[in-house]
Amino acid sequence: MTTYIAADSSFDFAPRPGRVLQRELDTRSISQAQLASRTGLSPKHINLVIKGTAALSPDVAVTLEQVLGTSAETLLRLEAAYQAHEARQEKRSAFAGFVDWATSFPRQLLIDRNVIDEADDGVVLVAKLLDFFSVASPSAYAKTWLEPQASYKRSQLHAIDSDLTALWLRLSELHAASLLSDAPPYDSASLRSAAAVIPRLTVHEPGKAFTEAQEMLLRAGVVLVFVPEIANTRISGVSRWVNGTPMIAVTSRYKSFDGLWFTILHEIAHVLLHPKRSTYIDVGFKANDDADSQETAANAFAEDHLIPPKFRDALAATTTAEGIVALATELGVSPSVVAGQWAFRSGIWGGAIAKLRHKVDLAEVLA
């Protein structure tokens, strides 16, 4: 995974243009007073420029170029670099007040996910976290990553950690960055066609099936990625529009094969049916979905694609593992998927049919 590096300069020193100017005067044995006479500038202004107290303006740079032959562009580049360095140093001084915020995140998790290095602490830790979240301050982080969560979390039975949710969402964006930049325009018709085919991919080995789904969705302008779950987020999947491109990110929560494909189809439904709501976070489909009509619609979409309505009676009438396998063969999908839907509808999570429900950890199969 990519290592995220703070966007500040690695240089601890930037020469002010006044030092270069003074060196030029010393080389030519010209005093500041003489330079003032030659340029028509006041001796005080010349002194302030040399000391760095006064900024070097384009007009003065061009005048110095005319008198000394020193490129105005060179002087102005030095001035810009010096001013940027000073502003950066001032910003880093302010970072000292943000250390408590930065240290509130689980340190080992940040190291494990390559957000920071083991040696990072203090203002370096702050700088890397702000860069990771692409914000300028903790208050900007709260407005960008925490405040919107109230509008896109679905109803849920358990409280989740908002900071860790933000961390996982940002990791998913960065993990998908290269695909997002190269994705073709979103095509809803192509996405509907892909959703109809995806259940049949489940007969393949999990890693191959997931890769094929990624490729199929990308042709429809939708990016699908896997990002390992972070504890205390309870996230199974998310659908999120990033700069105009829909992204679906999934975890291996519950490590359930049928649950994984239900999640993918559920998030596809949000992209298709609810594009005006930019982000959905789903936490395992164990909440009261009836409290959210859009979640109910997404669940129905996933169920209908895994087991088409005309096969529902046959599914309900099945009582044996052999019957589940036969129905799966007729549908052209994995018996694990059919067994998962049977268990969900019957409320029976044990027995011979339950043994058909395979476990899968994408972190392992995609490694």
Steps between C-alpha positions, in 0.01 A plus 500: 500500500607856436677692775349844547755778553426842643482774242751732667846569367795284601724807498573664834655809344409738216735793426333837489573699184658775712794269582561438132473873435749584778745242365474662160568843648801368693641342185473831318605715796175693481350636820129499577502880479659484153243245387227732625642781293522286187149362532319808627377299798540625856796364703246388761306290249819343367599409856159351577511283186848376585396415858184327374274736692348634179384266224666530162240632256506430124563872434806507727624168354486642147681818617777290659525296181551823303771627735681179598416267215360241745196323353173635641350153460776349715451759773122454498531121513724540805246736655212260436698205643595702806144618564367145457764370740411761761128425464572128527702553816219706648250230410717232660521706817120496511508120465633479855149586617355208303707220654223387737267461201755294307580273792131420549521265200621143571872526429565137411208500257644804321835324475344174381305682228812692389356838591798583724843355578592357839727795583240768424381709792426861593458741211618238249212276606258792470631595155467146369147457630385832358659409167338155508154651549585785258396772746675797661394463862306279744199730466512459122528123554185506713305696239623283213496152653290499818206737450380336172481158668167585658343513153644182354506245778212259475290410802703270723484298817850583622693822544804527276819703531473807276875564481572141398216514249661810348834320495354201314316722252817694422695176461238377254527821295878482487495128421268573207681815386672358191182328383292811565734713289479261205135395525280561193183709543233337712242308293190393693383263225834319504483480879155339485632246252797428726273451801305236307818305422682532833310221683631249243858598587451341842566152356865600452781503754441804729807698397432448129130582544578825682755605235251426222236707681752786532570493127132478410406793722793710380374469143177654631695785660475365856807426712486197733773449762563290808633671814543291817259585779608717791378385841213701652378628163273201423516592133412231247490731201464854373381666182650843453523750215855633471545793262209383289598131489314240708724288724398184683729379779442179694654325798502134600274563798357170624723328238185373334516413129130558440510813715780644285298471179185625667700806613637566151154482343353709784755778433440476125134562576584821685702624204217420260198595708624780726769703321395825666611368840876504455605252770355192668672306775366153567583312815405142434124519432408421859325830571135583453502560126130580502596827667666606174304446177817537291666218692191286453514565126871413485438178693218402264722570197773272635254225593329510159833471319627211710170308498258631235141529629370214284729261692392614847239226542751235402747643752238500776405141423858375519585315819824317418855588404453299181201714411704818554776369272247407231339845511842666486586293194177609333573864578867474403622638834697369796311273745647721774299796368176300485563358848552850635174625353319189630634558851405867488143422392447201725683634803679165533875558527611149592475150358608340173401795283701741713810292431472603135566861598871549437731735686730731304751764603586723205814615681632148452368412155607833346842506668 
